[in-house]
Amino acid sequence: MTDTALRYLSGLGVRLHQAALLRFRRGAFSNFDEEAIIARFVAEHFPPGHAHTAVDLGAGDGIKSSNTYALFRQGWRGLGVEGDEGRAFRLAQAYRHFPGAAAVHARVTPDNVAGLLRAHAVENDFGLLSLDIDSYDYWVLDAVLAEFRPRLVVSEINEKIPPPVKFVLRFDPDFRMSHHFYGYSIQSLEDLCARRGYSIVGLEYNNVFLAPAETPGIEPLTPAEAYRRGYLERPDRRRRFPQNEDMEALHGMSPAEALAFLESFYSRHRGKFELSL
């Protein structure tokens, strides 16, 4: 390896170390403001003495863009699950000082997710579910809520697709994410929430927040309200999501036009998704 390459890698390592230290000092690990929203919800809506258990599906390396690392640092118990071997190794390293946090290397599916939680003694009404697996998230979420009742759910949506369009990726165990093709739209949560007794209580760009409908003091939002407040009307959203420019035209279309646009945009994936109004 040349001296130039060695100097570059050395400098890169220093920069990455400095960036990690900065995040630790700030105590900020999530992408946007999710940590603060979670902390506020816990303080305002969790009953006294409720078990502090977090489940992170699609936990990555456990630190970067994590909605749960700050909780585990505070003494919460639970588990992080990651399908990629390299990230799962780093996840285990990130959790090594947290005796109550288990790092699991597994690919989450609708069929195995409940068993994973039960194998780690996760309570039925555990505290927080964070879900971000960039694929068939809708069906994993539905499977969790069929058997568990977390006090708060944070789940990534496909933020490019506005209400009233319903988009859901069908379950495919061999799925690999491609350009804008993953997950589900926020409108699709209307049926899931009605079926499982949950309410949308917020959206932070591309992370939606759900809570049991009976939670005292919450303000239930429609998908359209949450989308408008949490994504569409954010003045910095186009700067934060420059990769979404080729879908920006959707916001000026009628629902029927948006449906036709998406049918064409996703045409090479036909049969692998559900799309409706």
Long-range contacts (C-beta under 8 A, 24 or more apart in sequence): 20-63, 23-63, 27-70, 27-73, 28-70, 29-63, 29-64, 29-65, 29-66, 29-67, 29-69, 29-70, 30-65, 30-66, 30-67, 30-70, 31-65, 31-205, 31-207, 32-204, 32-205, 32-207, 32-240, 33-204, 34-67, 34-154, 34-204, 34-207, 35-67, 35-70, 37-202, 37-204, 37-209, 38-67, 38-71, 38-128, 38-152, 38-154, 39-70, 41-152, 41-201, 41-209, 41-211, 42-127, 42-128, 42-152, 44-217, 45-151, 45-152, 45-211, 45-215, 45-216, 45-217, 45-218, 46-127, 46-151, 50-125, 50-127, 50-151, 51-77, 51-123, 51-126, 51-127, 52-76, 52-77, 52-127, 53-77, 53-78, 53-122, 53-123, 53-126, 53-127, 53-128, 54-78, 54-126, 54-127, 54-128, 54-129, 54-130, 55-79, 55-81, 55-117, 55-122, 55-126, 55-128, 55-129, 55-130, 55-150, 56-80, 56-81, 56-130, 57-81, 57-108, 57-113, 57-129, 57-130, 57-131, 57-132, 57-133, 57-140, 58-82, 58-83, 58-108, 58-130, 58-131, 58-132, 58-133, 58-134, 59-87, 59-91, 59-103, 59-130, 60-87, 60-91, 60-132, 61-87, 61-90, 61-91, 61-94, 62-90, 62-91, 62-93, 62-94, 62-95, 62-103, 63-94, 66-130, 67-128, 67-130, 67-154, 67-207, 68-128, 68-130, 69-94, 71-128, 72-98, 72-100, 72-101, 73-98, 75-100, 76-100, 76-101, 76-127, 76-128, 77-101, 78-102, 78-120, 78-122, 78-126, 78-127, 78-128, 79-103, 79-104, 79-116, 79-117, 79-120, 79-122, 80-104, 81-105, 81-106, 81-108, 81-116, 82-106, 83-107, 83-108, 83-133, 108-133, 108-140, 109-136, 109-140, 109-171, 109-173, 110-136, 110-139, 110-140, 110-142, 110-143, 110-171, 111-143, 113-140, 113-143, 113-144, 114-143, 114-144, 114-146, 114-147, 114-148, 117-144, 117-148, 122-148, 124-148, 124-149, 125-149, 125-150, 125-151, 126-150, 126-151, 127-151, 127-152, 128-152, 128-153, 128-154, 129-153, 129-154, 129-155, 130-154, 130-155, 131-155, 131-156, 132-156, 132-207, 134-177, 134-182, 134-183, 135-169, 135-172, 135-175, 135-177, 135-182, 135-183, 136-169, 136-170, 136-171, 136-172, 136-175, 137-169, 137-182, 137-183, 137-184, 138-168, 138-169, 138-183, 138-184, 138-188, 138-192, 139-171, 141-192, 142-192, 142-195, 142-196, 145-192, 145-196, 145-198, 146-196, 149-212, 151-211, 151-212, 151-215, 152-209, 152-210, 152-211, 153-198, 153-208, 153-209, 153-210, 153-211, 154-207, 154-208, 154-209, 155-207, 155-208, 155-210, 156-183, 156-206, 156-207, 156-208, 157-183, 157-184, 157-185, 157-186, 157-189, 157-203, 157-206, 157-207, 157-208, 158-182, 158-183, 158-184, 158-185, 158-206, 159-186, 159-205, 159-206, 159-231, 159-241, 159-244, 160-244, 160-247, 160-250, 161-185, 161-186, 161-187, 161-247, 161-250, 161-258, 161-262, 162-187, 162-227, 162-232, 162-250, 162-251, 162-258, 163-187, 163-222, 163-223, 163-224, 163-227, 164-223, 164-224, 164-255, 164-277, 165-250, 165-255, 165-258, 165-259, 165-262, 165-275, 165-276, 165-277, 166-190, 166-191, 166-274, 166-275, 166-276, 166-277, 167-262, 167-273, 167-274, 167-275, 168-273, 168-274, 169-272, 169-273, 170-271, 170-272, 170-273, 170-274, 172-272, 178-269, 180-244, 180-246, 180-247, 180-265, 181-266, 181-269, 181-273, 186-223, 186-226, 186-227, 187-223, 187-224, 189-223, 190-222, 190-223, 200-226, 202-226, 202-229, 202-230, 203-227, 203-229, 203-230, 203-231, 204-230, 205-230, 205-231, 205-234, 205-237, 205-240, 205-241, 206-231, 206-241
